Amino acid sequence: MFYNRDATKLYLTALGQPELRVIDMTKHPYRVKVIDVPDCEVGEDVVFSEDNRT
């Protein structure tokens, strides 16, 4: 699990799955959004830019 720099979103990776799950921590109840990443084979680490935009 990875939080972005201001902890407003939680990103969940899944080993061996071509998807990334995102939870907006500012909205209640929490909802999970699934983002397909078909070229991703491992999905283990997430890195955020200094400006928190990418």
C-alpha positions in Angstrom: 0.0 0.0 0.0 1.3 3.5 -0.9 -0.1 6.9 0.1 0.6 9.9 -2.1 2.6 12.7 -0.5 -0.4 14.5 1.1 -2.1 11.2 2.1 -5.3 12.0 0.2 -5.1 8.8 -1.9 -4.1 5.3 -1.2 -2.7 3.1 -4.0 -2.8 -0.7 -3.9 -0.6 -2.8 -6.1 -1.1 -6.5 -6.8 1.8 -8.7 -7.7 1.1 -10.4 -11.0 -2.1 -8.4 -11.7 -2.3 -5.8 -14.5 -4.2 -3.2 -12.4 -3.7 -0.5 -9.8 -6.4 0.2 -7.2 -6.9 3.8 -5.9 -8.9 4.9 -2.9 -9.7 8.6 -2.4 -9.2 9.1 1.3 -11.1 12.4 1.3 -14.5 10.8 0.4 -16.7 8.7 2.7 -17.6 6.0 2.3 -14.4 5.0 0.6 -14.7 3.7 -3.0 -12.1 1.7 -4.9 -11.2 2.7 -8.4 -9.4 0.1 -10.6 -7.0 1.4 -13.2 -5.9 -1.1 -15.8 -2.1 -1.2 -16.5 -1.9 -4.0 -19.1 1.9 -3.5 -19.7 2.7 -3.9 -16.0 3.9 -7.4 -15.1 4.9 -7.0 -11.5 3.2 -3.9 -9.9 5.2 -3.8 -6.8 6.5 -0.2 -6.2 5.0 3.2 -6.6 6.9 6.5 -6.8 5.4 10.0 -6.6 6.7 13.2 -8.1 7.7 16.1 -5.8 4.6 18.1 -6.9 2.3 15.1 -6.2 0.8 15.3 -9.7 2.4 12.2 -11.2 
